[in-house]
Amino acid sequence: MQPSLGLTQARQIADEALRDARRLQVRISVAVADEAGALLAFARMDGATRLSARTAFDKTQTVILTGKATLEFGRNLREDLGEEPELFHGMIARRDLVPFGGGVPLLIAGRLAGAVAVSGATSIQDHEIAQRAASLLDG
């Protein structure tokens, strides 16, 4: 049986993202989903926007569907804009795909086990917070 992401790990990852956001003095929402995209853990800090809550969840779905960090997915789309503008515009029109930073894959034993996503700060800060939280699985 392959190892999978569990509730305890998901909560630890979410808590780490919240600690990091407090350190940076930003208000975020954080979502952690399993490999099927089911939500395992979620939190919205006091003062974080309601939109950030939905966006964090959508970022997890983007990671699950693409297997890539949302920042990388967005870069790939922008690179394809010149070659296939229809693809670019079609992809960004999808409600469930987010082409900017904040969602990162969670890997266990080298395979996609889920995603953590942050929303509420800048897209780069969101990405960095999510990346640092995801690093808990490295240890």
NORQUILIN-V285326 format. One line per field, one symbol per residue. phi: phi as a letter, one per 30 degrees, with the letter a starting at -180 (. if undefined). psi: psi as a letter, one per 30 degrees, with the letter a starting at -180 (. if undefined). Layout:
phi=???
psi=???
This chain:
phi=.ddbdcddddddddddddddddddhbcbcbbbbddcjddcbaabdeiddddddddddddddddddcibddddedddddddeddbdddedddddddccccbdkcbdccbhicdclabbbbkcddddeddddddddddddd
psi=kkklkleeeeeeeeeeeeeeeeefhlklkkkklaffgkkekkkjlkfkleeeeeeeeeeeeeeeefglkeeeeeeeeeefeeeieeeeeeeffkegkjhllfkkkjkkhgljfakkkkkfaleeeeeeeeeeefffff.
